[in-house]
Amino acid sequence: MNEPQMTPEQEALLDEAFKYSQLAEQKARELWEWGEAFAAKWEKRLQDAEVAAKSEVKD
């Protein structure tokens, strides 16, 4: 049984869709990493603020 063959236009569209999916995956990974760095920065600021607040209470 023969499998249906794609036309050259379909192959080109599939290749383009694959490239866009790879780009989207890369951008999603970059966005995730940026979000992780952002969260870490704000977590550090929160911890520093809590330490400062505790120091003020003790003084």
C-alpha distance matrix in Angstrom:
0.0 3.8 6.5 9.6 12.3 15.9 18.7 21.6 23.7 21.4 21.3 25.1 25.6 23.6 25.7 28.8 28.1 27.6 30.9 32.6 31.4 32.8 36.0 36.3 35.9 38.6 40.9 40.5 41.4 44.4 45.5 45.3 47.4 49.9 50.2 50.8 53.5 55.0 55.2 56.8 59.4 60.4 60.5 62.9 65.0 65.2 66.2 68.8 70.2 70.4 72.3 74.6 75.3 76.2 78.5 80.3 80.8 82.4 84.7
3.8 0.0 3.8 6.4 8.7 12.4 15.0 17.9 20.1 18.0 17.9 21.6 22.3 20.5 22.5 25.7 25.2 24.8 28.0 29.9 29.0 30.3 33.4 33.9 33.7 36.3 38.6 38.5 39.4 42.3 43.4 43.5 45.5 47.9 48.4 49.2 51.7 53.2 53.6 55.2 57.6 58.7 59.0 61.3 63.4 63.7 64.9 67.4 68.7 69.1 71.0 73.2 73.9 75.0 77.2 78.9 79.6 81.2 83.4
6.5 3.8 0.0 3.8 6.3 9.6 12.8 15.6 17.5 15.0 14.9 18.6 19.0 17.1 19.3 22.3 21.6 21.3 24.6 26.3 25.3 26.8 29.9 30.3 30.1 32.7 34.9 34.8 35.9 38.7 39.8 39.9 42.0 44.3 44.7 45.6 48.2 49.6 50.0 51.7 54.1 55.1 55.5 57.8 59.8 60.1 61.4 63.8 65.1 65.6 67.5 69.6 70.4 71.5 73.7 75.3 76.1 77.7 79.9
9.6 6.4 3.8 0.0 3.8 6.7 9.6 12.8 14.3 12.0 12.5 16.2 16.4 15.1 17.6 20.3 19.7 20.0 23.2 24.6 24.1 25.9 28.6 29.0 29.4 32.0 33.9 33.9 35.3 37.9 38.9 39.3 41.5 43.5 44.0 45.2 47.7 48.9 49.5 51.3 53.5 54.5 55.1 57.5 59.2 59.7 61.1 63.5 64.6 65.3 67.3 69.2 69.9 71.2 73.4 74.9 75.8 77.5 79.6
12.3 8.7 6.3 3.8 0.0 3.8 6.5 9.4 11.4 9.5 9.5 13.1 14.1 12.9 15.0 17.8 17.9 18.1 20.9 22.7 22.6 24.1 26.7 27.5 28.0 30.3 32.3 32.7 34.1 36.4 37.6 38.3 40.3 42.2 43.0 44.2 46.4 47.7 48.6 50.4 52.4 53.6 54.3 56.5 58.2 58.9 60.3 62.5 63.8 64.6 66.5 68.4 69.3 70.6 72.7 74.2 75.2 76.9 78.9
15.9 12.4 9.6 6.7 3.8 0.0 3.8 6.5 7.9 5.7 6.2 9.7 10.4 9.7 11.9 14.4 14.6 15.3 17.9 19.5 19.7 21.5 23.8 24.6 25.5 27.7 29.4 30.0 31.6 33.7 34.8 35.8 37.8 39.5 40.4 41.8 43.9 45.1 46.1 48.0 49.8 51.0 51.9 54.1 55.7 56.4 58.0 60.1 61.2 62.2 64.2 65.9 66.8 68.3 70.3 71.7 72.8 74.6 76.4
18.7 15.0 12.8 9.6 6.5 3.8 0.0 3.8 5.3 5.1 6.3 8.6 9.9 10.5 12.3 14.2 15.2 16.4 18.5 20.0 20.9 22.6 24.4 25.5 26.8 28.7 30.2 31.2 33.0 34.7 35.8 37.2 39.1 40.5 41.6 43.3 45.1 46.1 47.5 49.4 50.9 52.1 53.3 55.4 56.8 57.7 59.5 61.4 62.5 63.7 65.6 67.2 68.1 69.8 71.7 73.0 74.2 76.1 77.8
21.6 17.9 15.6 12.8 9.4 6.5 3.8 0.0 3.8 5.4 5.0 6.1 8.6 9.7 10.4 12.2 14.1 15.2 16.5 18.4 19.8 21.1 22.6 24.2 25.6 27.1 28.6 30.0 31.6 33.1 34.4 36.0 37.6 38.9 40.3 42.0 43.6 44.7 46.3 48.0 49.4 50.8 52.2 54.1 55.4 56.6 58.3 60.0 61.2 62.6 64.4 65.8 66.9 68.7 70.4 71.7 73.1 75.0 76.5
23.7 20.1 17.5 14.3 11.4 7.9 5.3 3.8 0.0 3.8 5.4 5.1 6.2 8.6 9.9 10.6 12.2 14.2 15.4 16.5 18.2 20.0 21.1 22.4 24.3 25.9 26.9 28.3 30.3 31.6 32.6 34.4 36.2 37.2 38.5 40.5 42.1 42.9 44.5 46.5 47.8 49.0 50.5 52.5 53.6 54.7 56.6 58.3 59.3 60.7 62.7 64.0 65.0 66.9 68.7 69.8 71.2 73.2 74.7
21.4 18.0 15.0 12.0 9.5 5.7 5.1 5.4 3.8 0.0 3.8 5.4 5.1 6.1 8.5 9.8 10.4 12.1 14.2 15.2 16.2 18.3 19.9 20.7 22.3 24.3 25.5 26.5 28.4 30.1 31.0 32.5 34.5 35.7 36.8 38.6 40.5 41.3 42.7 44.7 46.2 47.3 48.6 50.7 52.0 52.9 54.7 56.6 57.6 58.8 60.9 62.3 63.2 65.0 66.9 68.1 69.3 71.3 72.9
21.3 17.9 14.9 12.5 9.5 6.2 6.3 5.0 5.4 3.8 0.0 3.8 5.4 5.0 6.1 8.6 9.7 10.4 12.3 14.2 15.1 16.5 18.4 19.8 20.9 22.6 24.3 25.5 27.0 28.7 30.0 31.3 33.1 34.5 35.8 37.4 39.1 40.3 41.7 43.4 45.0 46.4 47.5 49.5 51.0 52.0 53.7 55.5 56.7 58.0 59.8 61.3 62.4 64.1 65.8 67.2 68.5 70.4 72.0
25.1 21.6 18.6 16.2 13.1 9.7 8.6 6.1 5.1 5.4 3.8 0.0 3.8 5.4 5.1 6.2 8.6 9.8 10.6 12.4 14.2 15.4 16.6 18.3 20.0 21.2 22.6 24.2 25.9 27.1 28.5 30.2 31.8 32.9 34.4 36.2 37.7 38.7 40.4 42.2 43.5 44.9 46.3 48.2 49.5 50.7 52.4 54.0 55.2 56.7 58.5 59.9 61.0 62.8 64.5 65.7 67.2 69.1 70.5
25.6 22.3 19.0 16.4 14.1 10.4 9.9 8.6 6.2 5.1 5.4 3.8 0.0 3.8 5.4 5.0 6.0 8.5 9.8 10.5 12.1 14.2 15.3 16.2 18.2 19.9 20.9 22.2 24.2 25.6 26.5 28.2 30.2 31.2 32.4 34.3 36.0 36.8 38.3 40.4 41.7 42.8 44.3 46.3 47.5 48.5 50.4 52.2 53.1 54.6 56.6 57.9 58.8 60.7 62.5 63.6 65.0 67.0 68.5
23.6 20.5 17.1 15.1 12.9 9.7 10.5 9.7 8.6 6.1 5.0 5.4 3.8 0.0 3.8 5.4 5.0 6.1 8.6 9.9 10.4 12.3 14.2 15.1 16.3 18.4 19.8 20.7 22.5 24.3 25.4 26.6 28.6 30.0 31.1 32.7 34.6 35.7 37.0 38.8 40.5 41.7 42.8 44.9 46.3 47.3 49.0 50.8 52.0 53.2 55.1 56.6 57.6 59.3 61.2 62.5 63.7 65.6 67.3
25.7 22.5 19.3 17.6 15.0 11.9 12.3 10.4 9.9 8.5 6.1 5.1 5.4 3.8 0.0 3.8 5.5 5.1 6.3 8.7 9.8 10.7 12.4 14.2 15.3 16.7 18.5 19.9 21.2 22.8 24.3 25.7 27.2 28.7 30.2 31.7 33.3 34.5 36.1 37.7 39.2 40.7 41.9 43.7 45.2 46.4 48.0 49.7 51.0 52.4 54.1 55.6 56.8 58.5 60.1 61.5 63.0 64.7 66.2
28.8 25.7 22.3 20.3 17.8 14.4 14.2 12.2 10.6 9.8 8.6 6.2 5.0 5.4 3.8 0.0 3.8 5.4 5.1 6.3 8.6 9.9 10.6 12.3 14.2 15.4 16.5 18.2 20.0 21.1 22.4 24.2 25.8 26.8 28.3 30.2 31.6 32.6 34.3 36.2 37.4 38.8 40.3 42.1 43.3 44.6 46.4 48.0 49.1 50.6 52.5 53.7 54.9 56.8 58.4 59.6 61.1 63.0 64.4
28.1 25.2 21.6 19.7 17.9 14.6 15.2 14.1 12.2 10.4 9.7 8.6 6.0 5.0 5.5 3.8 0.0 3.8 5.5 5.1 6.1 8.7 9.8 10.4 12.2 14.2 15.2 16.2 18.3 19.9 20.7 22.2 24.3 25.4 26.5 28.4 30.1 31.0 32.4 34.4 35.8 37.0 38.3 40.4 41.7 42.6 44.5 46.3 47.3 48.6 50.6 52.0 53.0 54.8 56.6 57.8 59.1 61.1 62.6
27.6 24.8 21.3 20.0 18.1 15.3 16.4 15.2 14.2 12.1 10.4 9.8 8.5 6.1 5.1 5.4 3.8 0.0 3.8 5.4 5.0 6.2 8.6 9.8 10.5 12.4 14.2 15.2 16.6 18.5 19.8 20.9 22.7 24.3 25.5 27.0 28.8 30.0 31.4 33.0 34.7 36.1 37.2 39.1 40.7 41.7 43.3 45.1 46.4 47.6 49.4 51.0 52.1 53.7 55.5 56.9 58.2 60.0 61.6
30.9 28.0 24.6 23.2 20.9 17.9 18.5 16.5 15.4 14.2 12.3 10.6 9.8 8.6 6.3 5.1 5.5 3.8 0.0 3.8 5.4 5.1 6.2 8.6 9.9 10.7 12.3 14.2 15.4 16.6 18.3 19.9 21.3 22.5 24.2 25.8 27.2 28.5 30.2 31.7 33.1 34.7 36.0 37.7 39.2 40.5 42.1 43.6 45.0 46.5 48.1 49.5 50.9 52.6 54.1 55.5 57.1 58.8 60.2
32.6 29.9 26.3 24.6 22.7 19.5 20.0 18.4 16.5 15.2 14.2 12.4 10.5 9.9 8.7 6.3 5.1 5.4 3.8 0.0 3.8 5.4 5.0 6.0 8.5 9.8 10.4 12.0 14.1 15.1 16.1 18.1 19.8 20.7 22.1 24.1 25.6 26.4 28.1 30.0 31.2 32.5 34.0 35.9 37.1 38.3 40.2 41.8 42.9 44.4 46.3 47.5 48.7 50.5 52.2 53.4 54.9 56.8 58.2
31.4 29.0 25.3 24.1 22.6 19.7 20.9 19.8 18.2 16.2 15.1 14.2 12.1 10.4 9.8 8.6 6.1 5.0 5.4 3.8 0.0 3.8 5.4 5.0 6.1 8.6 9.8 10.4 12.3 14.2 15.1 16.3 18.3 19.7 20.7 22.4 24.3 25.3 26.6 28.5 30.1 31.3 32.5 34.5 36.0 36.9 38.6 40.5 41.6 42.8 44.8 46.3 47.3 49.0 50.8 52.1 53.4 55.3 56.9
32.8 30.3 26.8 25.9 24.1 21.5 22.6 21.1 20.0 18.3 16.5 15.4 14.2 12.3 10.7 9.9 8.7 6.2 5.1 5.4 3.8 0.0 3.8 5.4 5.1 6.2 8.6 9.8 10.6 12.4 14.2 15.3 16.6 18.4 19.9 21.1 22.7 24.2 25.7 27.1 28.7 30.4 31.4 33.2 34.8 36.0 37.4 39.2 40.6 41.9 43.6 45.1 46.4 48.0 49.6 51.1 52.6 54.2 55.8
36.0 33.4 29.9 28.6 26.7 23.8 24.4 22.6 21.1 19.9 18.4 16.6 15.3 14.2 12.4 10.6 9.8 8.6 6.2 5.0 5.4 3.8 0.0 3.8 5.4 5.1 6.1 8.5 9.8 10.5 12.2 14.1 15.3 16.4 18.2 19.9 21.1 22.3 24.1 25.7 26.9 28.5 30.0 31.6 33.0 34.4 36.0 37.5 38.8 40.4 42.1 43.4 44.7 46.5 48.0 49.3 51.0 52.7 54.1
36.3 33.9 30.3 29.0 27.5 24.6 25.5 24.2 22.4 20.7 19.8 18.3 16.2 15.1 14.2 12.3 10.4 9.8 8.6 6.0 5.0 5.4 3.8 0.0 3.8 5.4 5.1 6.0 8.5 9.8 10.3 12.1 14.2 15.1 16.2 18.2 19.9 20.6 22.1 24.1 25.5 26.7 28.1 30.1 31.3 32.4 34.2 35.9 37.0 38.4 40.3 41.7 42.8 44.6 46.3 47.5 48.9 50.9 52.3
35.9 33.7 30.1 29.4 28.0 25.5 26.8 25.6 24.3 22.3 20.9 20.0 18.2 16.3 15.3 14.2 12.2 10.5 9.9 8.5 6.1 5.1 5.4 3.8 0.0 3.8 5.5 5.1 6.2 8.7 9.8 10.5 12.4 14.2 15.2 16.5 18.5 19.8 20.9 22.5 24.4 25.7 26.7 28.7 30.3 31.3 32.8 34.7 36.0 37.2 38.9 40.6 41.7 43.2 45.0 46.5 47.8 49.5 51.1
38.6 36.3 32.7 32.0 30.3 27.7 28.7 27.1 25.9 24.3 22.6 21.2 19.9 18.4 16.7 15.4 14.2 12.4 10.7 9.8 8.6 6.2 5.1 5.4 3.8 0.0 3.8 5.4 5.1 6.2 8.6 9.8 10.6 12.3 14.2 15.3 16.6 18.3 19.9 21.1 22.6 24.5 25.6 27.1 28.8 30.2 31.6 33.1 34.7 36.1 37.6 39.1 40.6 42.1 43.6 45.2 46.7 48.3 49.8
40.9 38.6 34.9 33.9 32.3 29.4 30.2 28.6 26.9 25.5 24.3 22.6 20.9 19.8 18.5 16.5 15.2 14.2 12.3 10.4 9.8 8.6 6.1 5.1 5.5 3.8 0.0 3.8 5.4 5.0 6.1 8.5 9.8 10.3 12.1 14.1 15.2 16.2 18.1 19.8 20.9 22.4 24.0 25.7 26.9 28.3 30.0 31.5 32.7 34.3 36.1 37.3 38.6 40.4 41.9 43.2 44.8 46.6 48.0
40.5 38.5 34.8 33.9 32.7 30.0 31.2 30.0 28.3 26.5 25.5 24.2 22.2 20.7 19.9 18.2 16.2 15.2 14.2 12.0 10.4 9.8 8.5 6.0 5.1 5.4 3.8 0.0 3.8 5.4 5.0 6.1 8.6 9.7 10.4 12.2 14.2 15.0 16.2 18.2 19.8 21.0 22.1 24.2 25.6 26.6 28.3 30.1 31.3 32.5 34.4 35.9 37.0 38.6 40.4 41.8 43.1 44.9 46.5
41.4 39.4 35.9 35.3 34.1 31.6 33.0 31.6 30.3 28.4 27.0 25.9 24.2 22.5 21.2 20.0 18.3 16.6 15.4 14.1 12.3 10.6 9.8 8.5 6.2 5.1 5.4 3.8 0.0 3.8 5.4 5.0 6.2 8.6 9.8 10.5 12.4 14.1 15.3 16.5 18.4 20.1 20.9 22.6 24.5 25.6 26.9 28.7 30.2 31.4 33.0 34.7 36.0 37.4 39.0 40.7 42.1 43.6 45.2
44.4 42.3 38.7 37.9 36.4 33.7 34.7 33.1 31.6 30.1 28.7 27.1 25.6 24.3 22.8 21.1 19.9 18.5 16.6 15.1 14.2 12.4 10.5 9.8 8.7 6.2 5.0 5.4 3.8 0.0 3.8 5.4 5.1 6.1 8.5 9.8 10.6 12.1 14.2 15.3 16.5 18.4 19.8 21.2 22.7 24.3 25.7 27.1 28.6 30.2 31.7 33.0 34.5 36.2 37.6 39.1 40.8 42.4 43.7
45.5 43.4 39.8 38.9 37.6 34.8 35.8 34.4 32.6 31.0 30.0 28.5 26.5 25.4 24.3 22.4 20.7 19.8 18.3 16.1 15.1 14.2 12.2 10.3 9.8 8.6 6.1 5.0 5.4 3.8 0.0 3.8 5.4 5.0 6.1 8.6 9.8 10.3 12.1 14.1 15.2 16.4 18.0 19.9 21.0 22.3 24.1 25.7 26.8 28.3 30.2 31.4 32.6 34.5 36.0 37.3 38.8 40.7 42.1
45.3 43.5 39.9 39.3 38.3 35.8 37.2 36.0 34.4 32.5 31.3 30.2 28.2 26.6 25.7 24.2 22.2 20.9 19.9 18.1 16.3 15.3 14.1 12.1 10.5 9.8 8.5 6.1 5.0 5.4 3.8 0.0 3.8 5.4 5.0 6.2 8.7 9.8 10.5 12.3 14.2 15.4 16.2 18.3 20.0 20.8 22.3 24.3 25.6 26.7 28.5 30.1 31.2 32.8 34.5 36.0 37.3 39.0 40.7
47.4 45.5 42.0 41.5 40.3 37.8 39.1 37.6 36.2 34.5 33.1 31.8 30.2 28.6 27.2 25.8 24.3 22.7 21.3 19.8 18.3 16.6 15.3 14.2 12.4 10.6 9.8 8.6 6.2 5.1 5.4 3.8 0.0 3.8 5.4 5.0 6.2 8.5 9.9 10.6 12.3 14.4 15.2 16.6 18.5 19.9 21.0 22.6 24.4 25.7 27.0 28.6 30.2 31.6 33.0 34.7 36.3 37.7 39.2
49.9 47.9 44.3 43.5 42.2 39.5 40.5 38.9 37.2 35.7 34.5 32.9 31.2 30.0 28.7 26.8 25.4 24.3 22.5 20.7 19.7 18.4 16.4 15.1 14.2 12.3 10.3 9.7 8.6 6.1 5.0 5.4 3.8 0.0 3.8 5.4 5.1 6.1 8.6 9.9 10.6 12.4 14.1 15.4 16.6 18.3 20.0 21.2 22.6 24.3 25.9 27.0 28.5 30.4 31.7 33.1 34.8 36.5 37.7
50.2 48.4 44.7 44.0 43.0 40.4 41.6 40.3 38.5 36.8 35.8 34.4 32.4 31.1 30.2 28.3 26.5 25.5 24.2 22.1 20.7 19.9 18.2 16.2 15.2 14.2 12.1 10.4 9.8 8.5 6.1 5.0 5.4 3.8 0.0 3.8 5.4 5.0 6.0 8.5 9.8 10.6 12.0 14.2 15.3 16.3 18.1 19.9 20.9 22.3 24.2 25.6 26.6 28.4 30.1 31.4 32.8 34.7 36.2
50.8 49.2 45.6 45.2 44.2 41.8 43.3 42.0 40.5 38.6 37.4 36.2 34.3 32.7 31.7 30.2 28.4 27.0 25.8 24.1 22.4 21.1 19.9 18.2 16.5 15.3 14.1 12.2 10.5 9.8 8.6 6.2 5.0 5.4 3.8 0.0 3.8 5.4 5.1 6.1 8.6 10.0 10.4 12.3 14.3 15.2 16.3 18.3 19.9 20.9 22.5 24.2 25.5 26.9 28.5 30.2 31.6 33.1 34.8
53.5 51.7 48.2 47.7 46.4 43.9 45.1 43.6 42.1 40.5 39.1 37.7 36.0 34.6 33.3 31.6 30.1 28.8 27.2 25.6 24.3 22.7 21.1 19.9 18.5 16.6 15.2 14.2 12.4 10.6 9.8 8.7 6.2 5.1 5.4 3.8 0.0 3.8 5.5 5.1 6.2 8.7 9.8 10.6 12.4 14.2 15.3 16.6 18.4 20.0 21.2 22.6 24.3 25.8 27.1 28.7 30.5 31.9 33.2
55.0 53.2 49.6 48.9 47.7 45.1 46.1 44.7 42.9 41.3 40.3 38.7 36.8 35.7 34.5 32.6 31.0 30.0 28.5 26.4 25.3 24.2 22.3 20.6 19.8 18.3 16.2 15.0 14.1 12.1 10.3 9.8 8.5 6.1 5.0 5.4 3.8 0.0 3.8 5.5 5.2 6.4 8.6 10.0 10.7 12.4 14.3 15.5 16.6 18.4 20.1 21.2 22.5 24.5 25.9 27.1 28.8 30.6 31.8
55.2 53.6 50.0 49.5 48.6 46.1 47.5 46.3 44.5 42.7 41.7 40.4 38.3 37.0 36.1 34.3 32.4 31.4 30.2 28.1 26.6 25.7 24.1 22.1 20.9 19.9 18.1 16.2 15.3 14.2 12.1 10.5 9.9 8.6 6.0 5.1 5.5 3.8 0.0 3.8 5.4 5.2 6.0 8.6 9.8 10.4 12.1 14.1 15.2 16.3 18.3 19.8 20.8 22.4 24.2 25.6 26.9 28.7 30.3
56.8 55.2 51.7 51.3 50.4 48.0 49.4 48.0 46.5 44.7 43.4 42.2 40.4 38.8 37.7 36.2 34.4 33.0 31.7 30.0 28.5 27.1 25.7 24.1 22.5 21.1 19.8 18.2 16.5 15.3 14.1 12.3 10.6 9.9 8.5 6.1 5.1 5.5 3.8 0.0 3.8 5.5 5.0 6.2 8.6 9.8 10.5 12.2 14.2 15.2 16.5 18.3 19.8 21.1 22.5 24.4 25.8 27.2 28.8
59.4 57.6 54.1 53.5 52.4 49.8 50.9 49.4 47.8 46.2 45.0 43.5 41.7 40.5 39.2 37.4 35.8 34.7 33.1 31.2 30.1 28.7 26.9 25.5 24.4 22.6 20.9 19.8 18.4 16.5 15.2 14.2 12.3 10.6 9.8 8.6 6.2 5.2 5.4 3.8 0.0 3.8 5.5 5.2 6.3 8.7 10.0 10.7 12.4 14.4 15.5 16.6 18.4 20.2 21.2 22.7 24.6 26.1 27.2
60.4 58.7 55.1 54.5 53.6 51.0 52.1 50.8 49.0 47.3 46.4 44.9 42.8 41.7 40.7 38.8 37.0 36.1 34.7 32.5 31.3 30.4 28.5 26.7 25.7 24.5 22.4 21.0 20.1 18.4 16.4 15.4 14.4 12.4 10.6 10.0 8.7 6.4 5.2 5.5 3.8 0.0 3.8 5.3 4.9 6.1 8.5 9.7 10.3 12.2 14.1 15.1 16.2 18.3 19.8 20.9 22.5 24.4 25.7
60.5 59.0 55.5 55.1 54.3 51.9 53.3 52.2 50.5 48.6 47.5 46.3 44.3 42.8 41.9 40.3 38.3 37.2 36.0 34.0 32.5 31.4 30.0 28.1 26.7 25.6 24.0 22.1 20.9 19.8 18.0 16.2 15.2 14.1 12.0 10.4 9.8 8.6 6.0 5.0 5.5 3.8 0.0 3.8 5.4 5.1 6.2 8.6 9.8 10.5 12.3 14.2 15.2 16.6 18.4 20.0 21.2 22.8 24.6
62.9 61.3 57.8 57.5 56.5 54.1 55.4 54.1 52.5 50.7 49.5 48.2 46.3 44.9 43.7 42.1 40.4 39.1 37.7 35.9 34.5 33.2 31.6 30.1 28.7 27.1 25.7 24.2 22.6 21.2 19.9 18.3 16.6 15.4 14.2 12.3 10.6 10.0 8.6 6.2 5.2 5.3 3.8 0.0 3.8 5.4 5.1 6.1 8.5 9.8 10.6 12.2 14.1 15.4 16.5 18.4 20.1 21.3 22.7
65.0 63.4 59.8 59.2 58.2 55.7 56.8 55.4 53.6 52.0 51.0 49.5 47.5 46.3 45.2 43.3 41.7 40.7 39.2 37.1 36.0 34.8 33.0 31.3 30.3 28.8 26.9 25.6 24.5 22.7 21.0 20.0 18.5 16.6 15.3 14.3 12.4 10.7 9.8 8.6 6.3 4.9 5.4 3.8 0.0 3.8 5.5 5.1 6.1 8.6 9.9 10.4 12.1 14.2 15.2 16.4 18.4 20.1 21.1
65.2 63.7 60.1 59.7 58.9 56.4 57.7 56.6 54.7 52.9 52.0 50.7 48.5 47.3 46.4 44.6 42.6 41.7 40.5 38.3 36.9 36.0 34.4 32.4 31.3 30.2 28.3 26.6 25.6 24.3 22.3 20.8 19.9 18.3 16.3 15.2 14.2 12.4 10.4 9.8 8.7 6.1 5.1 5.4 3.8 0.0 3.8 5.4 5.1 6.2 8.6 9.8 10.4 12.3 14.2 15.3 16.6 18.6 20.1
66.2 64.9 61.4 61.1 60.3 58.0 59.5 58.3 56.6 54.7 53.7 52.4 50.4 49.0 48.0 46.4 44.5 43.3 42.1 40.2 38.6 37.4 36.0 34.2 32.8 31.6 30.0 28.3 26.9 25.7 24.1 22.3 21.0 20.0 18.1 16.3 15.3 14.3 12.1 10.5 10.0 8.5 6.2 5.1 5.5 3.8 0.0 3.8 5.4 5.1 6.2 8.6 9.8 10.6 12.3 14.3 15.5 16.8 18.6
68.8 67.4 63.8 63.5 62.5 60.1 61.4 60.0 58.3 56.6 55.5 54.0 52.2 50.8 49.7 48.0 46.3 45.1 43.6 41.8 40.5 39.2 37.5 35.9 34.7 33.1 31.5 30.1 28.7 27.1 25.7 24.3 22.6 21.2 19.9 18.3 16.6 15.5 14.1 12.2 10.7 9.7 8.6 6.1 5.1 5.4 3.8 0.0 3.8 5.5 5.1 6.1 8.6 9.9 10.5 12.4 14.4 15.5 16.7
70.2 68.7 65.1 64.6 63.8 61.2 62.5 61.2 59.3 57.6 56.7 55.2 53.1 52.0 51.0 49.1 47.3 46.4 45.0 42.9 41.6 40.6 38.8 37.0 36.0 34.7 32.7 31.3 30.2 28.6 26.8 25.6 24.4 22.6 20.9 19.9 18.4 16.6 15.2 14.2 12.4 10.3 9.8 8.5 6.1 5.1 5.4 3.8 0.0 3.8 5.4 5.0 6.0 8.6 9.8 10.5 12.4 14.4 15.4
70.4 69.1 65.6 65.3 64.6 62.2 63.7 62.6 60.7 58.8 58.0 56.7 54.6 53.2 52.4 50.6 48.6 47.6 46.5 44.4 42.8 41.9 40.4 38.4 37.2 36.1 34.3 32.5 31.4 30.2 28.3 26.7 25.7 24.3 22.3 20.9 20.0 18.4 16.3 15.2 14.4 12.2 10.5 9.8 8.6 6.2 5.1 5.5 3.8 0.0 3.8 5.4 5.0 6.2 8.6 9.9 10.7 12.5 14.4
72.3 71.0 67.5 67.3 66.5 64.2 65.6 64.4 62.7 60.9 59.8 58.5 56.6 55.1 54.1 52.5 50.6 49.4 48.1 46.3 44.8 43.6 42.1 40.3 38.9 37.6 36.1 34.4 33.0 31.7 30.2 28.5 27.0 25.9 24.2 22.5 21.2 20.1 18.3 16.5 15.5 14.1 12.3 10.6 9.9 8.6 6.2 5.1 5.4 3.8 0.0 3.8 5.5 5.2 6.2 8.7 10.0 10.8 12.5
74.6 73.2 69.6 69.2 68.4 65.9 67.2 65.8 64.0 62.3 61.3 59.9 57.9 56.6 55.6 53.7 52.0 51.0 49.5 47.5 46.3 45.1 43.4 41.7 40.6 39.1 37.3 35.9 34.7 33.0 31.4 30.1 28.6 27.0 25.6 24.2 22.6 21.2 19.8 18.3 16.6 15.1 14.2 12.2 10.4 9.8 8.6 6.1 5.0 5.4 3.8 0.0 3.8 5.5 5.0 6.3 8.8 10.0 10.7
75.3 73.9 70.4 69.9 69.3 66.8 68.1 66.9 65.0 63.2 62.4 61.0 58.8 57.6 56.8 54.9 53.0 52.1 50.9 48.7 47.3 46.4 44.7 42.8 41.7 40.6 38.6 37.0 36.0 34.5 32.6 31.2 30.2 28.5 26.6 25.5 24.3 22.5 20.8 19.8 18.4 16.2 15.2 14.1 12.1 10.4 9.8 8.6 6.0 5.0 5.5 3.8 0.0 3.8 5.4 5.2 6.4 8.8 10.1
76.2 75.0 71.5 71.2 70.6 68.3 69.8 68.7 66.9 65.0 64.1 62.8 60.7 59.3 58.5 56.8 54.8 53.7 52.6 50.5 49.0 48.0 46.5 44.6 43.2 42.1 40.4 38.6 37.4 36.2 34.5 32.8 31.6 30.4 28.4 26.9 25.8 24.5 22.4 21.1 20.2 18.3 16.6 15.4 14.2 12.3 10.6 9.9 8.6 6.2 5.2 5.5 3.8 0.0 3.8 5.4 5.1 6.4 8.8
78.5 77.2 73.7 73.4 72.7 70.3 71.7 70.4 68.7 66.9 65.8 64.5 62.5 61.2 60.1 58.4 56.6 55.5 54.1 52.2 50.8 49.6 48.0 46.3 45.0 43.6 41.9 40.4 39.0 37.6 36.0 34.5 33.0 31.7 30.1 28.5 27.1 25.9 24.2 22.5 21.2 19.8 18.4 16.5 15.2 14.2 12.3 10.5 9.8 8.6 6.2 5.0 5.4 3.8 0.0 3.8 5.5 5.2 6.3
80.3 78.9 75.3 74.9 74.2 71.7 73.0 71.7 69.8 68.1 67.2 65.7 63.6 62.5 61.5 59.6 57.8 56.9 55.5 53.4 52.1 51.1 49.3 47.5 46.5 45.2 43.2 41.8 40.7 39.1 37.3 36.0 34.7 33.1 31.4 30.2 28.7 27.1 25.6 24.4 22.7 20.9 20.0 18.4 16.4 15.3 14.3 12.4 10.5 9.9 8.7 6.3 5.2 5.4 3.8 0.0 3.8 5.5 5.2
80.8 79.6 76.1 75.8 75.2 72.8 74.2 73.1 71.2 69.3 68.5 67.2 65.0 63.7 63.0 61.1 59.1 58.2 57.1 54.9 53.4 52.6 51.0 48.9 47.8 46.7 44.8 43.1 42.1 40.8 38.8 37.3 36.3 34.8 32.8 31.6 30.5 28.8 26.9 25.8 24.6 22.5 21.2 20.1 18.4 16.6 15.5 14.4 12.4 10.7 10.0 8.8 6.4 5.1 5.5 3.8 0.0 3.8 5.6
82.4 81.2 77.7 77.5 76.9 74.6 76.1 75.0 73.2 71.3 70.4 69.1 67.0 65.6 64.7 63.0 61.1 60.0 58.8 56.8 55.3 54.2 52.7 50.9 49.5 48.3 46.6 44.9 43.6 42.4 40.7 39.0 37.7 36.5 34.7 33.1 31.9 30.6 28.7 27.2 26.1 24.4 22.8 21.3 20.1 18.6 16.8 15.5 14.4 12.5 10.8 10.0 8.8 6.4 5.2 5.5 3.8 0.0 3.8
84.7 83.4 79.9 79.6 78.9 76.4 77.8 76.5 74.7 72.9 72.0 70.5 68.5 67.3 66.2 64.4 62.6 61.6 60.2 58.2 56.9 55.8 54.1 52.3 51.1 49.8 48.0 46.5 45.2 43.7 42.1 40.7 39.2 37.7 36.2 34.8 33.2 31.8 30.3 28.8 27.2 25.7 24.6 22.7 21.1 20.1 18.6 16.7 15.4 14.4 12.5 10.7 10.1 8.8 6.3 5.2 5.6 3.8 0.0
